[in-house]
Amino acid sequence: MSLKKGVFIAKKKDGTVYYRSSFTYRNKHISLGSYQTENEAHRAYMEAVKLINTPSFTIENYKNKAKYLSFDKWVSIINFRDNGIYFKNPIYMKPKYFEYYYNMEEIFTFDVDDLFYYSTHKIMKRGSHMFVADYGMQVNILNRYGIKNFAVKNKDYEFVNGDDTDFRYKNIRIINRYNGVSKKITDGREIYVTKIHINGDYIVGRYKNEDEAAIAYNKAIDVLEEKGIAIKYTKNYIDNLNEKQYLEQYKSVKISRKLLNFILV
């Protein structure tokens, strides 16, 4: 007995039968998903065919027009229909940027320069933590934009237009680039305050420039390690200094006497 259009029978390792649905559009074979019944698989096929033939159907129509296609697949097919390019991930192209539909309510905006990355890496979330799986590791999306782990929004970085779903490079401004360093305005002048956490925050010092403040943080880590403080700190990497320049500043930078005399009780 022949199967309904768009349906293929398959078996799991334990012998259980299930049905796969797919269709071909613009010479591309697109898998629509797996279903428990032949009828469900066929209906998914029919939904996909109707979607490509109904230009008025939009992403926002998903809730009242789709029953058998997944939301991700709905977005992918609409993008293929409208923009002529197919992605497995739920991406919709716009001029000079694209939208990534995590779900109906959460839509992230990225520069077109990031298209290849997000078309091949699926965004996942755990609470407010956004990440992708890359070579078996969880990679924090914020790190991709120079935002360090544990950075605080509006203190260490900010979204220029106030939209924290807009990850276009022009919309992300890094305020504090280095661990332990924060910029302050005092009497109209910029100063950089370095703090390190032991059993509370200790001020390492106040500095005229960001690089010096970052080096002071590294020096404070070394001092604490010499004192047997078993805390895993992450040192700052200052990429605009060569080794000689770094060592010169490291030797000359001053850190708090209170920290130098610190004794863990």
ABEGO torsion letter per residue (X at the ends): XBBBBGBBBBBBAAGBBBBBBBBBBGGBBBBAEBBABAAAAAAAAAAAAAAAABAABBAAAAAAABAABBAAAAAAAAAAAAAGBBBABBBBBBBGBBBBBABAABBBBBBAAAAAAAAABBBBBBEABBBBBBGGBBBBAAAAAGBBBGBBBGAABBBAAGBAABABAAABBBABABBGBBBBBBGGBBBBBBBBBBAEBBBAEBBABAAAAAAAAAAAAAAAAAAGBBBBBBBBBBAABBAAAAAAAAAABBBBAAAAABBBX
